[in-house]
Amino acid sequence: MSASPEGHISITGVSKSFGRHKALDNVSLEIPPGSVTVILGPSGSGKSTLLRTINHLERVDEGFIQIDGDYIGYRRQGNTLYELKEKEILKQRINVGYVFQNFNLFPHLTVLENLIEAPIAHKKLSRKAAVERAYGLLDVVGLRDKADAWSRHLSGGQQQRIAIARALALRPRVMLFDEPTSALDPELVGEVLDVIKKLARSGTTLVVVTHEIGFAREVADQVVFMVDGKIVEQGSSDDVLNRPSHARTRQFLSKVL
């Protein structure tokens, strides 16, 4: 996993509503390549929705998102954006790894099969090369000995570490984590955060929605605090966590710290 200057995310004026509920309200955010951005905020503040718009799992109502200058989910003609066909969107998603709260591993496949499935299906690697990369990634997440295990026989922490390895198998420019530890027993949280910390030093752009303030303090280059679909505060982890300027941020941190 070599460091590369790829993975610049640019979010411009993004809004998204579900019925009458405005989940995102004119959100703009720059995420530099190779950086770690942690998104904090109370439940229902739009954090996960924002994450899902970055790889077009959620279509935006207004605004647009670019990764390395490419519009995600759209092509531009003049001043108009036209939505891409699903096949083209899937091709874009290869560059964006996504780790869900609930692992989403294929239960009918072994750990190794979970890791090699996408690189082979997308014709990125031969089977032999995919297996080699899979073992390398299992080393990264500390689970080489589980290659032949069924994913359903693993602990939650192990499953989430495998889910991270699977997302890395396509060598994405960007990795998105949606509350990656929220479904885990407390004693398993550390092992997953340790893997993400290792990735934070690898040069891949990471965007992490989490409630783990200690993790944000340790690895985030930028902390973004959201309330009611808006970004109310953003800055270095030191500034936002130690010297928050917005009352809602102070109120939130006083409850979780």
C-alpha positions in Angstrom: 0.0 0.0 0.0 2.2 2.8 -1.2 1.3 6.4 -0.5 -0.1 8.2 -3.5 -1.4 11.7 -4.0 -4.8 10.4 -5.2 -8.0 10.5 -3.3 -8.9 14.2 -3.2 -12.6 14.5 -2.3 -14.5 17.7 -3.1 -18.1 18.1 -1.8 -19.8 21.1 -3.2 -23.3 22.4 -2.0 -24.7 19.0 -1.4 -28.3 18.7 -0.2 -30.5 15.6 0.2 -34.0 15.1 1.5 -36.0 12.1 2.4 -39.6 13.2 2.1 -39.9 16.4 4.2 -36.7 15.6 6.2 -33.7 17.5 5.0 -30.8 15.0 5.8 -28.1 17.2 4.2 -28.4 21.0 3.9 -25.9 22.6 1.5 -22.9 20.7 2.7 -19.4 21.7 1.3 -16.2 20.0 2.4 -12.7 19.6 1.0 -10.9 16.3 2.0 -7.2 16.4 0.9 -5.6 13.3 -0.6 -4.0 11.0 2.0 -5.8 12.7 4.9 -7.9 11.2 7.7 -11.3 13.0 8.2 -13.5 12.0 11.2 -17.1 13.1 11.1 -18.8 13.5 14.5 -22.3 14.5 15.5 -25.5 13.3 17.2 -27.7 10.6 15.7 -29.7 11.9 12.8 -27.2 14.7 12.0 -26.6 13.4 8.4 -23.2 11.8 8.9 -24.0 8.5 7.3 -26.0 10.1 4.6 -23.1 12.3 3.7 -20.8 9.2 3.6 -23.2 7.4 1.3 -23.3 10.3 -1.2 -19.5 10.1 -1.6 -19.8 6.8 -3.6 -23.3 7.5 -4.9 -25.0 4.9 -2.7 -27.3 7.9 -2.1 -28.2 10.2 -4.9 -27.9 13.9 -4.1 -30.8 16.4 -4.7 -28.4 19.4 -5.3 -24.7 20.0 -5.5 -22.1 17.5 -6.6 -19.1 15.4 -5.4 -15.8 14.9 -7.1 -12.9 12.5 -6.5 -9.7 13.6 -8.2 -11.8 15.9 -10.4 -14.2 13.2 -11.6 -17.9 13.8 -10.9 -19.2 10.8 -8.8 -22.4 9.4 -10.3 -22.6 12.0 -13.1 -20.9 13.2 -16.3 -20.9 16.9 -17.1 -21.9 18.4 -20.4 -21.7 22.2 -20.5 -23.4 23.3 -17.2 -25.6 20.2 -16.9 -24.8 17.0 -14.9 -26.3 13.8 -16.3 -26.5 10.7 -14.1 -24.4 7.8 -15.2 -25.8 4.4 -15.9 -25.5 1.9 -13.0 -22.6 0.0 -14.8 -20.5 3.2 -15.0 -21.3 4.1 -11.4 -20.1 0.6 -10.3 -16.9 1.2 -12.2 -16.4 4.4 -10.2 -17.1 2.7 -6.9 -14.0 0.5 -7.5 -12.0 3.5 -6.3 -14.0 3.9 -3.2 -13.8 1.3 -0.5 -16.8 1.2 1.9 -16.9 -0.5 5.3 -20.4 -0.8 6.8 -21.5 -1.0 10.4 -22.6 -4.7 10.0 -19.7 -6.1 8.1 -21.8 -7.3 5.1 -19.5 -10.3 4.4 -20.8 -13.1 2.2 -21.7 -15.8 4.7 -21.5 -18.6 2.1 -17.9 -17.8 1.3 -14.7 -18.4 3.2 -12.6 -15.4 4.4 -10.2 -15.9 1.4 -13.1 -16.1 -1.1 -14.7 -12.9 0.3 -11.4 -11.1 -0.4 -10.7 -12.4 -3.9 -14.2 -12.2 -5.3 -14.3 -8.5 -6.3 -10.8 -8.2 -7.8 -11.5 -11.3 -10.0 -15.1 -10.2 -10.9 -13.8 -6.7 -11.9 -11.0 -8.4 -13.9 -8.5 -6.4 -11.9 -6.4 -9.4 -11.0 -5.8 -13.0 -12.0 -6.9 -15.6 -9.4 -3.3 -16.2 -8.4 -2.6 -12.5 -8.0 -5.8 -12.0 -6.1 -5.0 -14.8 -3.7 -1.5 -13.3 -3.1 -3.0 -9.8 -2.4 -5.6 -11.4 -0.1 -2.9 -13.0 2.0 -1.0 -9.7 2.2 -4.2 -7.9 3.4 -4.9 -10.7 5.9 -1.4 -9.9 7.3 -2.3 -6.2 7.5 -5.4 -7.0 9.6 -3.7 -9.8 11.5 -5.9 -12.7 10.4 -3.9 -14.8 8.0 -4.7 -17.9 10.1 -8.4 -17.4 9.3 -8.2 -17.5 5.5 -10.1 -20.8 5.2 -12.6 -20.0 8.0 -16.3 -19.3 7.2 -16.9 -15.6 7.9 -20.0 -16.5 10.0 -17.8 -18.4 12.5 -15.7 -15.3 13.3 -16.2 -12.8 16.1 -17.6 -9.4 15.2 -14.2 -7.8 15.5 -12.7 -10.3 13.2 -15.5 -10.0 10.7 -15.0 -6.2 10.6 -11.3 -6.6 10.1 -12.0 -8.9 7.2 -14.5 -6.4 5.8 -11.7 -3.7 5.9 -9.4 -6.1 4.1 -12.0 -6.8 1.5 -12.6 -3.1 0.9 -8.8 -2.7 0.4 -8.6 -5.6 -2.1 -9.4 -3.3 -5.0 -6.8 -0.7 -4.0 -9.2 2.1 -3.6 -8.1 5.8 -3.5 -10.6 6.5 -0.8 -11.9 4.4 2.2 -15.2 5.3 3.8 -16.1 3.9 7.3 -19.6 4.1 8.6 -19.5 3.7 12.3 -17.2 0.7 11.9 -17.2 -0.2 15.6 -20.9 0.5 16.6 -22.0 -3.1 16.2 -19.1 -4.5 18.2 -18.8 -5.6 21.8 -16.7 -3.0 23.7 -13.8 -5.3 24.1 -13.5 -5.8 20.3 -13.5 -2.1 19.4 -9.8 -1.7 19.9 -8.7 -4.4 17.4 -10.7 -2.7 14.6 -9.5 0.8 15.5 -5.9 -0.5 15.5 -6.3 -1.7 11.9 -7.8 1.7 10.8 -4.9 3.5 12.6 -2.5 1.4 10.5 -4.3 2.4 7.4 -4.2 6.1 8.4 -0.4 5.9 8.0 -0.6 4.3 4.6 -1.5 7.3 2.4 -5.1 6.2 1.6 -7.7 8.9 2.1 -9.9 7.9 5.0 -13.3 9.3 6.0 -14.6 7.9 9.2 -18.0 8.4 10.8 -17.6 7.4 14.4 -18.3 8.2 18.1 -14.8 7.2 19.1 -13.4 10.5 20.3 -10.1 9.0 21.4 -9.6 7.6 17.9 -10.4 11.0 16.4 -8.0 12.7 18.7 -5.2 10.3 17.8 -5.5 10.0 14.0 -7.7 12.7 12.5 -6.1 15.4 10.4 -9.5 17.0 10.3 -12.6 16.7 12.4 -16.0 17.7 11.1 -19.0 18.2 13.4 -22.5 17.9 12.0 -25.9 18.9 13.3 -29.2 18.8 11.5 -27.6 18.1 8.1 -25.2 20.9 8.3 -21.5 21.2 9.1 -21.4 23.5 12.1 -17.7 23.2 12.8 -14.5 21.8 11.2 -10.8 22.0 11.8 -7.9 20.1 13.3 -8.7 17.5 15.9 -6.9 19.7 18.4 -9.0 22.7 17.7 -12.4 21.0 17.4 -12.0 18.6 20.3 -10.1 20.8 22.7 -11.3 24.3 21.8 -14.7 23.9 20.1 -16.1 27.3 19.1 -19.7 26.2 18.5 -22.1 25.7 21.4 -23.6 22.5 19.9 -20.1 21.0 19.6 -19.3 21.9 23.2 -22.6 20.4 24.3 -22.0 17.1 22.4 -18.4 16.7 23.6 -19.4 17.3 27.2 -21.7 14.3 27.0 -19.3 11.9 25.3 -16.0 12.8 26.9 
